[in-house]
């Protein structure tokens, strides 16, 4: 293994180059983690603005408008869950790489890792990370750390079998919590919003539009 580091190098030199390569992989993954954390913070800021609008709508008894907005909060929560999972997987790969380097003996090379393989298979399917993870995976394959990865289309969070039911539960929780926080009574019928007469969706506010744009990019 380790042909990318030069077969004619001494064991000492190969080990040092291996460490440098791992540092470079780790640097790139840390950059992706920081990007994910910034995106989570941006979504949360937009969520806070939308929540204020939900409070105002609930307090005014505009259940349809509040429900419309609350469903987008639910969708953004699902997106953040995926971001948190992606961040965990990136951190797990970094830890595995650092462990391998820390335990390498002079004549060792990077060893095949099922843990890294498992996480990289997931990460290469994340749209925001696809290019970076494809590049890293090729380098890791050359180093003998992983085998060839297979890219799969990610399931859409809107196509999950019980998404509608889970959304309804979360919508009710959000509306009830926000109504209590706003110091108002929970509007009549809040437990059964689907029974309300159909109305046109309210026009998007700037905060709402920003949140939708971020969700659409995920």
MDAnalysis code that builds the backbone (N, CA, C; Angstrom):
import MDAnalysis as mda
import numpy as np

u = mda.Universe.empty(654, n_residues=218, atom_resindex=np.repeat(np.arange(218), 3), trajectory=True)
u.add_TopologyAttr("name", ["N", "CA", "C"] * 218)
u.add_TopologyAttr("resid", np.arange(1, 219))
u.add_TopologyAttr("resname", ["UNK", "UNK", "UNK", "UNK", "UNK", "UNK", "UNK", "UNK", "UNK", "UNK", "UNK", "UNK", "UNK", "UNK", "UNK", "UNK", "UNK", "UNK", "UNK", "UNK", "UNK", "UNK", "UNK", "UNK", "UNK", "UNK", "UNK", "UNK", "UNK", "UNK", "UNK", "UNK", "UNK", "UNK", "UNK", "UNK", "UNK", "UNK", "UNK", "UNK", "UNK", "UNK", "UNK", "UNK", "UNK", "UNK", "UNK", "UNK", "UNK", "UNK", "UNK", "UNK", "UNK", "UNK", "UNK", "UNK", "UNK", "UNK", "UNK", "UNK", "UNK", "UNK", "UNK", "UNK", "UNK", "UNK", "UNK", "UNK", "UNK", "UNK", "UNK", "UNK", "UNK", "UNK", "UNK", "UNK", "UNK", "UNK", "UNK", "UNK", "UNK", "UNK", "UNK", "UNK", "UNK", "UNK", "UNK", "UNK", "UNK", "UNK", "UNK", "UNK", "UNK", "UNK", "UNK", "UNK", "UNK", "UNK", "UNK", "UNK", "UNK", "UNK", "UNK", "UNK", "UNK", "UNK", "UNK", "UNK", "UNK", "UNK", "UNK", "UNK", "UNK", "UNK", "UNK", "UNK", "UNK", "UNK", "UNK", "UNK", "UNK", "UNK", "UNK", "UNK", "UNK", "UNK", "UNK", "UNK", "UNK", "UNK", "UNK", "UNK", "UNK", "UNK", "UNK", "UNK", "UNK", "UNK", "UNK", "UNK", "UNK", "UNK", "UNK", "UNK", "UNK", "UNK", "UNK", "UNK", "UNK", "UNK", "UNK", "UNK", "UNK", "UNK", "UNK", "UNK", "UNK", "UNK", "UNK", "UNK", "UNK", "UNK", "UNK", "UNK", "UNK", "UNK", "UNK", "UNK", "UNK", "UNK", "UNK", "UNK", "UNK", "UNK", "UNK", "UNK", "UNK", "UNK", "UNK", "UNK", "UNK", "UNK", "UNK", "UNK", "UNK", "UNK", "UNK", "UNK", "UNK", "UNK", "UNK", "UNK", "UNK", "UNK", "UNK", "UNK", "UNK", "UNK", "UNK", "UNK", "UNK", "UNK", "UNK", "UNK", "UNK", "UNK", "UNK", "UNK", "UNK", "UNK", "UNK", "UNK", "UNK", "UNK", "UNK", "UNK", "UNK", "UNK"])
u.atoms.positions = np.array([
    [0.831, -1.195, 0.000],
    [0.000, 0.000, 0.000],
    [0.876, 1.260, 0.000],
    [0.201, 2.366, -0.016],
    [0.868, 3.662, 0.123],
    [1.693, 4.037, -1.094],
    [1.316, 3.508, -2.271],
    [2.089, 3.798, -3.469],
    [2.122, 5.292, -3.796],
    [1.089, 6.037, -3.410],
    [1.059, 7.462, -3.731],
    [2.150, 8.224, -2.986],
    [2.783, 7.597, -2.008],
    [3.812, 8.282, -1.243],
    [5.231, 7.874, -1.681],
    [5.302, 7.010, -2.709],
    [6.616, 6.670, -3.231],
    [7.153, 5.357, -2.681],
    [7.273, 4.353, -3.569],
    [7.707, 3.031, -3.114],
    [9.175, 3.026, -2.698],
    [9.935, 3.963, -3.206],
    [11.378, 3.952, -2.923],
    [11.747, 4.771, -1.700],
    [10.788, 5.380, -1.060],
    [11.082, 6.159, 0.145],
    [11.442, 5.237, 1.299],
    [12.221, 5.752, 2.239],
    [12.526, 4.991, 3.443],
    [11.266, 4.887, 4.293],
    [11.184, 3.916, 5.220],
    [10.016, 3.826, 6.103],
    [9.759, 5.110, 6.861],
    [10.835, 5.758, 7.301],
    [10.677, 7.010, 8.034],
    [10.019, 8.071, 7.153],
    [10.498, 8.156, 5.887],
    [9.959, 9.160, 4.973],
    [8.506, 8.849, 4.622],
    [8.192, 7.547, 4.419],
    [6.815, 7.167, 4.091],
    [5.873, 7.508, 5.238],
    [6.320, 7.282, 6.454],
    [5.477, 7.589, 7.599],
    [5.229, 9.092, 7.697],
    [6.243, 9.881, 7.455],
    [6.087, 11.333, 7.543],
    [5.147, 11.851, 6.454],
    [5.270, 11.293, 5.242],
    [4.379, 11.710, 4.158],
    [2.947, 11.291, 4.463],
    [2.811, 10.109, 5.084],
    [1.474, 9.651, 5.474],
    [0.846, 10.620, 6.468],
    [1.629, 11.067, 7.416],
    [1.128, 12.026, 8.402],
    [0.705, 13.328, 7.722],
    [1.508, 13.778, 6.775],
    [1.176, 15.009, 6.063],
    [-0.121, 14.864, 5.276],
    [-0.289, 13.681, 4.657],
    [-1.512, 13.463, 3.885],
    [-2.732, 13.446, 4.792],
    [-2.613, 12.789, 5.933],
    [-3.726, 12.744, 6.888],
    [-4.044, 14.143, 7.392],
    [-3.008, 14.946, 7.644],
    [-3.242, 16.330, 8.080],
    [-4.010, 17.111, 7.020],
    [-3.675, 16.883, 5.750],
    [-4.363, 17.584, 4.664],
    [-5.820, 17.137, 4.561],
    [-6.066, 15.822, 4.670],
    [-7.446, 15.324, 4.665],
    [-8.234, 15.924, 5.823],
    [-7.597, 15.935, 6.996],
    [-8.260, 16.461, 8.191],
    [-8.573, 17.942, 8.026],
    [-7.645, 18.701, 7.434],
    [-7.865, 20.125, 7.227],
    [-9.081, 20.367, 6.343],
    [-9.200, 19.596, 5.269],
    [-10.332, 19.760, 4.361],
    [-11.654, 19.409, 5.052],
    [-11.630, 18.337, 5.845],
    [-12.864, 17.931, 6.520],
    [-13.264, 18.921, 7.607],
    [-12.280, 19.498, 8.286],
    [-12.592, 20.532, 9.278],
    [-13.226, 21.746, 8.609],
    [-12.755, 22.065, 7.414],
    [-13.357, 23.168, 6.672],
    [-14.808, 22.890, 6.335],
    [-15.113, 21.638, 5.969],
    [-16.498, 21.271, 5.672],
    [-17.357, 21.329, 6.936],
    [-16.794, 20.904, 8.062],
    [-17.531, 20.967, 9.336],
    [-17.875, 22.414, 9.669],
    [-16.914, 23.311, 9.505],
    [-17.187, 24.729, 9.787],
    [-18.272, 25.279, 8.869],
    [-18.246, 24.844, 7.604],
    [-19.274, 25.279, 6.673],
    [-20.655, 24.793, 7.080],
    [-20.745, 23.555, 7.541],
    [-22.018, 22.998, 8.010],
    [-22.519, 23.774, 9.217],
    [-21.620, 24.069, 10.143],
    [-22.025, 24.798, 11.354],
    [-22.508, 26.204, 11.023],
    [-21.862, 26.851, 10.054],
    [-22.325, 28.179, 9.645],
    [-23.708, 28.102, 9.016],
    [-23.945, 27.074, 8.223],
    [-25.252, 26.931, 7.573],
    [-26.344, 26.656, 8.597],
    [-26.039, 25.847, 9.609],
    [-27.005, 25.587, 10.682],
    [-27.361, 26.890, 11.389],
    [-26.346, 27.701, 11.680],
    [-26.588, 28.981, 12.360],
    [-27.454, 29.907, 11.511],
    [-27.209, 29.942, 10.204],
    [-28.017, 30.783, 9.322],
    [-29.469, 30.330, 9.306],
    [-29.683, 29.025, 9.216],
    [-31.055, 28.501, 9.214],
    [-31.746, 28.828, 10.527],
    [-31.024, 28.704, 11.635],
    [-31.630, 28.986, 12.938],
    [-32.005, 30.456, 13.072],
    [-31.182, 31.350, 12.510],
    [-31.531, 32.772, 12.556],
    [-32.812, 33.037, 11.766],
    [-32.934, 32.405, 10.590],
    [-34.148, 32.586, 9.801],
    [-35.350, 31.962, 10.515],
    [-35.125, 30.814, 11.168],
    [-36.203, 30.167, 11.926],
    [-36.739, 31.086, 13.016],
    [-35.841, 31.753, 13.711],
    [-36.267, 32.638, 14.799],
    [-37.175, 33.755, 14.291],
    [-36.848, 34.274, 13.104],
    [-37.701, 35.309, 12.520],
    [-39.080, 34.753, 12.181],
    [-39.092, 33.544, 11.594],
    [-40.369, 32.934, 11.213],
    [-41.188, 32.595, 12.457],
    [-40.524, 32.183, 13.530],
    [-41.252, 31.851, 14.761],
    [-41.981, 33.066, 15.325],
    [-41.364, 34.236, 15.209],
    [-42.042, 35.454, 15.660],
    [-43.320, 35.684, 14.856],
    [-43.256, 35.383, 13.569],
    [-44.433, 35.536, 12.726],
    [-45.497, 34.494, 13.062],
    [-45.051, 33.279, 13.444],
    [-46.004, 32.244, 13.849],
    [-46.719, 32.673, 15.127],
    [-45.967, 33.256, 16.068],
    [-46.576, 33.730, 17.309],
    [-47.650, 34.771, 17.018],
    [-47.313, 35.699, 16.135],
    [-48.269, 36.754, 15.812],
    [-49.510, 36.176, 15.146],
    [-49.315, 35.210, 14.237],
    [-50.456, 34.609, 13.552],
    [-51.323, 33.803, 14.516],
    [-50.678, 33.040, 15.422],
    [-51.427, 32.237, 16.381],
    [-52.214, 33.129, 17.337],
    [-51.579, 34.202, 17.773],
    [-52.247, 35.117, 18.703],
    [-53.447, 35.785, 18.048],
    [-53.359, 36.038, 16.739],
    [-54.459, 36.661, 16.011],
    [-55.520, 35.662, 15.584],
    [-55.283, 34.371, 15.880],
    [-56.253, 33.350, 15.501],
    [-56.149, 32.911, 14.055],
    [-55.083, 33.295, 13.371],
    [-54.871, 32.908, 11.973],
    [-54.196, 31.541, 11.942],
    [-55.001, 30.491, 12.147],
    [-54.451, 29.143, 12.272],
    [-53.842, 28.652, 10.965],
    [-54.507, 28.964, 9.846],
    [-53.978, 28.490, 8.565],
    [-52.609, 29.098, 8.276],
    [-52.467, 30.396, 8.540],
    [-51.176, 31.043, 8.311],
    [-50.105, 30.496, 9.236],
    [-50.462, 30.293, 10.512],
    [-49.495, 29.767, 11.475],
    [-49.073, 28.351, 11.106],
    [-50.026, 27.533, 10.673],
    [-49.715, 26.157, 10.287],
    [-48.813, 26.131, 9.062],
    [-49.104, 26.988, 8.114],
    [-48.292, 27.073, 6.892],
    [-46.837, 27.367, 7.240],
    [-46.625, 28.314, 8.130],
    [-45.261, 28.675, 8.530],
    [-44.621, 27.582, 9.377],
    [-45.414, 26.979, 10.270],
    [-44.873, 25.959, 11.173],
    [-44.378, 24.741, 10.410],
    [-45.026, 24.403, 9.321],
    [-44.577, 23.248, 8.539],
    [-43.183, 23.491, 7.962],
    [-42.871, 24.720, 7.630],
    [-41.532, 25.017, 7.117],
    [-40.488, 24.927, 8.224],
    [-40.886, 25.255, 9.452],
    [-39.973, 25.062, 10.581],
    [-39.671, 23.578, 10.754],
    [-40.700, 22.744, 10.609],
    [-40.510, 21.297, 10.721],
    [-39.537, 20.809, 9.649],
    [-39.709, 21.293, 8.429],
    [-38.814, 20.884, 7.351],
    [-37.378, 21.329, 7.628],
    [-37.217, 22.511, 8.163],
    [-35.865, 22.989, 8.455],
    [-35.233, 22.170, 9.574],
    [-36.046, 21.709, 10.539],
    [-35.528, 20.849, 11.599],
    [-35.021, 19.529, 11.031],
    [-35.748, 18.991, 10.053],
    [-35.302, 17.751, 9.407],
    [-33.971, 17.976, 8.691],
    [-33.861, 19.126, 8.026],
    [-32.608, 19.438, 7.328],
    [-31.450, 19.567, 8.314],
    [-31.705, 20.195, 9.451],
    [-30.639, 20.352, 10.456],
    [-30.224, 19.012, 11.033],
    [-31.187, 18.100, 11.204],
    [-30.845, 16.760, 11.704],
    [-29.844, 16.092, 10.775],
    [-30.070, 16.228, 9.472],
    [-29.137, 15.644, 8.512],
    [-27.777, 16.329, 8.583],
    [-27.781, 17.626, 8.799],
    [-26.509, 18.352, 8.925],
    [-25.736, 17.895, 10.153],
    [-26.440, 17.716, 11.266],
    [-25.779, 17.243, 12.479],
    [-25.183, 15.851, 12.262],
    [-25.929, 14.977, 11.561],
    [-25.425, 13.633, 11.286],
    [-24.187, 13.705, 10.393],
    [-24.231, 14.558, 9.384],
    [-23.080, 14.719, 8.496],
    [-21.863, 15.216, 9.261],
    [-22.070, 16.178, 10.157],
    [-20.967, 16.689, 10.973],
    [-20.370, 15.568, 11.826],
    [-21.212, 14.729, 12.409],
    [-20.739, 13.602, 13.223],
    [-19.908, 12.634, 12.389],
    [-20.365, 12.355, 11.169],
    [-19.631, 11.427, 10.309],
    [-18.271, 11.989, 9.909],
    [-18.221, 13.286, 9.616],
    [-16.937, 13.919, 9.289],
    [-15.981, 13.846, 10.470],
    [-16.494, 14.117, 11.655],
    [-15.646, 14.061, 12.855],
    [-15.167, 12.641, 13.125],
    [-16.008, 11.654, 12.838],
    [-15.629, 10.258, 13.058],
    [-14.490, 9.845, 12.130],
    [-14.545, 10.280, 10.869],
    [-13.463, 9.976, 9.934],
    [-12.160, 10.616, 10.412],
    [-12.232, 11.855, 10.866],
    [-11.034, 12.536, 11.366],
    [-10.421, 11.783, 12.545],
    [-11.258, 11.341, 13.462],
    [-10.752, 10.615, 14.636],
    [-10.084, 9.311, 14.235],
    [-10.690, 8.591, 13.281],
    [-10.108, 7.326, 12.832],
    [-8.750, 7.561, 12.172],
    [-8.648, 8.597, 11.365],
    [-7.377, 8.910, 10.706],
    [-6.299, 9.277, 11.726],
    [-6.672, 10.091, 12.691],
    [-5.711, 10.513, 13.708],
    [-5.259, 9.339, 14.569],
    [-6.177, 8.398, 14.833],
    [-5.823, 7.205, 15.603],
    [-4.828, 6.348, 14.838],
    [-5.077, 6.178, 13.527],
    [-4.154, 5.377, 12.718],
    [-2.753, 5.980, 12.719],
    [-2.666, 7.293, 12.523],
    [-1.352, 7.952, 12.496],
    [-0.664, 7.838, 13.849],
    [-1.426, 7.987, 14.925],
    [-0.832, 7.945, 16.270],
    [-0.267, 6.566, 16.607],
    [-0.822, 5.517, 16.013],
    [-0.389, 4.153, 16.351],
    [0.516, 3.535, 15.294],
    [0.848, 4.312, 14.243],
    [1.700, 3.772, 13.182],
    [3.106, 3.500, 13.687],
    [3.627, 2.337, 13.320],
    [5.033, 2.046, 13.566],
    [5.820, 2.444, 12.311],
    [7.132, 2.407, 12.393],
    [7.970, 2.955, 11.327],
    [7.708, 2.296, 9.984],
    [7.451, 0.988, 9.973],
    [7.279, 0.273, 8.705],
    [5.811, 0.147, 8.312],
    [4.910, 0.758, 9.072],
    [3.476, 0.637, 8.794],
    [3.036, 1.564, 7.662],
    [1.913, 1.218, 7.079],
    [1.213, 2.114, 6.158],
    [-0.209, 2.258, 6.671],
    [-0.981, 3.171, 6.070],
    [-2.381, 3.287, 6.467],
    [-3.103, 1.986, 6.164],
    [-3.897, 1.539, 7.116],
    [-4.594, 0.262, 6.964],
    [-6.038, 0.481, 6.555],
    [-6.564, -0.491, 5.830],
    [-7.965, -0.431, 5.416],
    [-8.866, -0.283, 6.632],
    [-9.828, 0.617, 6.555],
    [-10.701, 0.896, 7.696],
    [-12.163, 0.776, 7.284],
    [-12.884, -0.149, 7.915],
    [-14.313, -0.296, 7.625],
    [-15.096, 0.907, 8.141],
    [-14.623, 1.509, 9.245],
    [-15.311, 2.675, 9.792],
    [-15.233, 3.859, 8.823],
    [-14.025, 4.124, 8.308],
    [-13.869, 5.217, 7.358],
    [-14.685, 4.932, 6.103],
    [-14.667, 3.672, 5.646],
    [-15.427, 3.284, 4.457],
    [-16.909, 3.558, 4.653],
    [-17.420, 3.187, 5.813],
    [-18.847, 3.356, 6.102],
    [-19.236, 4.827, 6.081],
    [-18.442, 5.662, 6.747],
    [-18.779, 7.086, 6.821],
    [-18.586, 7.785, 5.475],
    [-17.526, 7.439, 4.756],
    [-17.279, 8.073, 3.469],
    [-18.371, 7.709, 2.460],
    [-18.917, 6.503, 2.556],
    [-20.010, 6.104, 1.674],
    [-21.219, 7.010, 1.874],
    [-21.482, 7.380, 3.121],
    [-22.579, 8.301, 3.412],
    [-22.245, 9.718, 2.960],
    [-21.030, 10.151, 3.239],
    [-20.653, 11.535, 2.972],
    [-20.601, 11.861, 1.482],
    [-20.224, 10.882, 0.663],
    [-20.105, 11.149, -0.764],
    [-21.472, 11.363, -1.398],
    [-22.547, 10.995, -0.668],
    [-23.903, 11.169, -1.172],
    [-24.561, 12.450, -0.672],
    [-23.830, 13.233, 0.121],
    [-24.362, 14.519, 0.586],
    [-24.091, 15.552, -0.508],
    [-25.137, 16.155, -1.095],
    [-24.927, 17.064, -2.231],
    [-23.898, 18.152, -1.978],
    [-23.938, 18.768, -0.776],
    [-23.018, 19.873, -0.494],
    [-21.562, 19.421, -0.412],
    [-21.334, 18.125, -0.137],
    [-19.974, 17.625, 0.067],
    [-19.476, 16.762, -1.079],
    [-20.314, 16.541, -2.078],
    [-20.022, 15.543, -3.102],
    [-18.643, 15.726, -3.733],
    [-18.319, 16.931, -4.180],
    [-17.055, 17.151, -4.879],
    [-15.857, 16.915, -3.966],
    [-15.914, 17.480, -2.754],
    [-14.792, 17.322, -1.820],
    [-14.627, 15.864, -1.417],
    [-15.728, 15.175, -1.120],
    [-15.638, 13.787, -0.673],
    [-15.205, 12.849, -1.800],
    [-15.595, 13.172, -3.037],
    [-15.145, 12.349, -4.164],
    [-13.634, 12.461, -4.327],
    [-13.111, 13.671, -4.185],
    [-11.668, 13.886, -4.279],
    [-10.922, 13.156, -3.169],
    [-11.421, 13.298, -1.928],
    [-10.781, 12.629, -0.796],
    [-10.849, 11.117, -0.925],
    [-11.985, 10.616, -1.400],
    [-12.144, 9.162, -1.496],
    [-11.149, 8.570, -2.495],
    [-10.871, 9.286, -3.591],
    [-9.890, 8.794, -4.565],
    [-8.499, 8.706, -3.934],
    [-8.151, 9.724, -3.150],
    [-6.846, 9.712, -2.492],
    [-6.763, 8.594, -1.453],
    [-7.860, 8.389, -0.719],
    [-7.883, 7.328, 0.293],
    [-7.821, 5.943, -0.345],
    [-8.430, 5.786, -1.532],
    [-8.348, 4.510, -2.242],
    [-6.913, 4.216, -2.649],
    [-6.217, 5.242, -3.165],
    [-4.824, 5.049, -3.577],
    [-3.932, 4.681, -2.392],
    [-4.297, 5.196, -1.222],
    [-3.513, 4.906, -0.024],
    [-3.889, 3.576, 0.614],
    [-4.902, 2.886, 0.057],
    [-5.307, 1.602, 0.608],
    [-6.188, 1.704, 1.833],
    [-6.711, 2.903, 2.109],
    [-7.524, 3.107, 3.307],
    [-8.959, 2.634, 3.107],
    [-9.486, 2.837, 1.898],
    [-10.857, 2.426, 1.603],
    [-10.901, 1.781, 0.225],
    [-12.040, 1.142, -0.072],
    [-12.289, 0.592, -1.397],
    [-13.177, 1.571, -2.164],
    [-13.469, 1.217, -3.404],
    [-14.270, 2.110, -4.234],
    [-15.648, 2.330, -3.627],
    [-16.075, 3.578, -3.611],
    [-17.365, 3.932, -3.042],
    [-18.437, 3.943, -4.124],
    [-19.670, 3.672, -3.702],
    [-20.806, 3.696, -4.618],
    [-21.708, 4.846, -4.225],
    [-22.007, 5.701, -5.189],
    [-22.882, 6.837, -4.923],
    [-24.334, 6.425, -5.117],
    [-25.151, 6.756, -4.133],
    [-26.587, 6.487, -4.206],
    [-27.340, 7.792, -4.113],
    [-28.487, 7.839, -4.767],
    [-29.338, 9.015, -4.641],
    [-29.913, 9.060, -3.235],
    [-29.862, 10.234, -2.620],
    [-30.397, 10.379, -1.269],
    [-31.913, 10.421, -1.315],
    [-32.543, 9.821, -0.310],
    [-33.994, 9.888, -0.209],
    [-34.415, 11.310, 0.110],
    [-35.447, 11.758, -0.560],
    [-35.977, 13.086, -0.254],
    [-36.723, 13.036, 1.054],
    [-36.494, 14.034, 1.918],
    [-37.167, 14.026, 3.207],
    [-38.664, 14.259, 3.045],
    [-39.088, 14.768, 1.889],
    [-40.512, 14.978, 1.664],
    [-41.192, 13.715, 1.171],
    [-40.411, 12.668, 0.840],
    [-40.996, 11.449, 0.321],
    [-40.999, 10.323, 1.337],
    [-40.628, 10.574, 2.554],
    [-40.645, 9.552, 3.579],
    [-42.086, 9.152, 3.860],
    [-42.289, 7.835, 4.076],
    [-43.625, 7.297, 4.200],
    [-44.507, 7.984, 5.217],
    [-43.984, 8.213, 6.399],
    [-44.814, 8.805, 7.459],
    [-44.488, 10.275, 7.684],
    [-43.942, 10.940, 6.666],
    [-43.544, 12.339, 6.820],
    [-44.729, 13.221, 7.174],
    [-45.868, 12.998, 6.513],
    [-47.016, 13.862, 6.748],
    [-47.517, 13.741, 8.178],
    [-47.578, 12.506, 8.670],
    [-48.041, 12.312, 10.043],
    [-47.076, 12.922, 11.043],
    [-45.771, 12.705, 10.831],
    [-44.772, 13.267, 11.732],
    [-44.812, 14.788, 11.688],
    [-45.031, 15.338, 10.500],
    [-45.116, 16.787, 10.363],
    [-46.295, 17.332, 11.147],
    [-47.440, 16.651, 11.059],
    [-48.632, 17.122, 11.750],
    [-48.415, 17.175, 13.260],
    [-47.752, 16.143, 13.800],
    [-47.465, 16.102, 15.236],
    [-46.568, 17.272, 15.618],
    [-45.512, 17.498, 14.828],
    [-44.578, 18.573, 15.136],
    [-45.233, 19.943, 14.988],
    [-46.093, 20.079, 13.986],
    [-46.786, 21.349, 13.794],
    [-47.612, 21.689, 15.018],
    [-48.351, 20.703, 15.526],
    [-49.191, 20.946, 16.701],
    [-48.349, 21.327, 17.912],
    [-47.207, 20.673, 18.068],
    [-46.327, 20.973, 19.207],
    [-45.800, 22.403, 19.108],
    [-45.353, 22.787, 17.913],
    [-44.816, 24.132, 17.719],
    [-45.882, 25.183, 17.982],
    [-47.054, 24.977, 17.408],
    [-48.117, 25.959, 17.573],
    [-48.538, 26.090, 19.027],
    [-48.673, 24.954, 19.719],
    [-49.075, 24.994, 21.119],
    [-48.016, 25.697, 21.967],
    [-46.730, 25.335, 21.753],
    [-45.650, 25.937, 22.531],
    [-45.567, 27.440, 22.288],
    [-45.663, 27.834, 21.031],
    [-45.542, 29.250, 20.712],
    [-46.727, 30.051, 21.226],
    [-47.906, 29.457, 21.192],
    [-49.079, 30.154, 21.707],
    [-48.942, 30.390, 23.205],
    [-48.434, 29.384, 23.917],
    [-48.226, 29.526, 25.361],
    [-47.177, 30.595, 25.633],
    [-46.068, 30.550, 24.872],
    [-45.003, 31.536, 25.064],
    [-45.507, 32.949, 24.807],
    [-46.425, 33.082, 23.857],
    [-46.934, 34.396, 23.506],
    [-47.951, 34.903, 24.518],
    [-48.312, 34.051, 25.486],
    [-49.245, 34.450, 26.525],
    [-50.674, 34.501, 26.047],
    [-50.969, 33.761, 24.994],
    [-52.326, 33.750, 24.471],
    [-52.926, 32.369, 24.605],
    [-54.224, 32.283, 24.444],
    [-54.883, 30.989, 24.441],
    [-54.567, 30.290, 23.129],
    [-54.506, 28.963, 23.209],
    [-54.340, 28.205, 21.979],
    [-55.615, 28.359, 21.170],
    [-55.525, 28.808, 19.936],
    [-56.732, 29.016, 19.157],
    [-57.564, 27.751, 19.054],
    [-58.886, 27.945, 19.041],
    [-59.799, 26.816, 18.946],
    [-59.532, 26.049, 17.657],
    [-59.488, 24.715, 17.774],
    [-59.245, 23.881, 16.605],
    [-57.788, 23.628, 16.318],
    [-56.907, 24.039, 17.235],
    [-55.475, 23.913, 16.960],
    [-55.034, 22.465, 16.843],
    [-55.791, 21.538, 17.458],
    [-55.415, 20.133, 17.402],
    [-55.812, 19.473, 16.097],
    [-56.644, 20.155, 15.291],
    [-57.078, 19.554, 14.054],
    [-57.039, 20.596, 12.923],
    [-55.858, 21.086, 12.572],
    [-55.797, 22.136, 11.565],
    [-56.227, 21.679, 10.188],
    [-56.145, 20.379, 9.900],
    [-56.502, 19.905, 8.572],
    [-57.995, 20.042, 8.327],
    [-58.781, 20.229, 9.379],
    [-60.211, 20.359, 9.216],
    [-60.616, 21.784, 8.867],
    [-59.667, 22.714, 8.916],
    [-59.971, 24.104, 8.618],
    [-60.244, 24.268, 7.122],
    [-61.119, 25.209, 6.740],
    [-61.373, 25.441, 5.315],
    [-60.086, 25.818, 4.596],
    [-59.952, 25.308, 3.386],
    [-58.745, 25.602, 2.610],
    [-58.698, 27.075, 2.263],
    [-57.509, 27.657, 2.446],
    [-57.310, 29.057, 2.106],
    [-56.010, 29.190, 1.323],
    [-55.928, 30.245, 0.563],
    [-54.689, 30.480, -0.164],
    [-53.559, 30.709, 0.823],
    [-52.374, 30.210, 0.473],
    [-51.223, 30.383, 1.359],
    [-50.907, 31.868, 1.468],
    [-50.542, 32.321, 2.672],
    [-50.210, 33.741, 2.840],
    [-48.961, 34.088, 2.061],
    [-48.842, 35.340, 1.637],
    [-47.634, 35.734, 0.898],
    [-46.392, 35.559, 1.754],
    [-45.272, 35.198, 1.113],
    [-44.035, 34.961, 1.846],
    [-43.433, 36.274, 2.314],
    [-42.992, 36.282, 3.571],
    [-42.237, 37.420, 4.078],
    [-40.773, 37.212, 3.716],
    [-39.949, 38.209, 3.981],
    [-38.520, 38.092, 3.668],
    [-37.879, 36.972, 4.462],
    [-38.204, 36.876, 5.770],
    [-37.617, 35.826, 6.606],
    [-38.035, 34.452, 6.104],
    [-39.309, 34.347, 5.742],
    [-39.832, 33.082, 5.249],
    [-39.142, 32.687, 3.956],
    [-39.009, 33.661, 3.048],
    [-38.385, 33.391, 1.763],
    [-36.942, 32.949, 1.931],
    [-36.213, 33.597, 2.845],
    [-34.823, 33.209, 3.104],
    [-34.728, 31.782, 3.614],
    [-35.662, 31.408, 4.489],
    [-35.658, 30.057, 5.039],
    [-35.947, 29.053, 3.937],
    [-36.928, 29.349, 3.074],
    [-37.250, 28.427, 1.989],
    [-36.068, 28.252, 1.052],
    [-35.361, 29.349, 0.760],
    [-34.205, 29.265, -0.122],
    [-33.144, 28.339, 0.444],
    [-32.903, 28.442, 1.755],
    [-31.877, 27.595, 2.379],
    [-32.309, 26.132, 2.365],
    [-33.591, 25.873, 2.616],
    [-34.070, 24.494, 2.597],
    [-33.996, 23.918, 1.193],
    [-34.276, 24.747, 0.207],
    [-34.243, 24.268, -1.166],
    [-32.861, 23.881, -1.619],
    [-31.827, 24.438, -0.973],
    [-30.452, 24.126, -1.343],
    [-29.948, 22.850, -0.699],
    [-30.732, 22.258, 0.216],
    [-30.273, 21.084, 0.950],
    [-30.639, 19.794, 0.237],
])
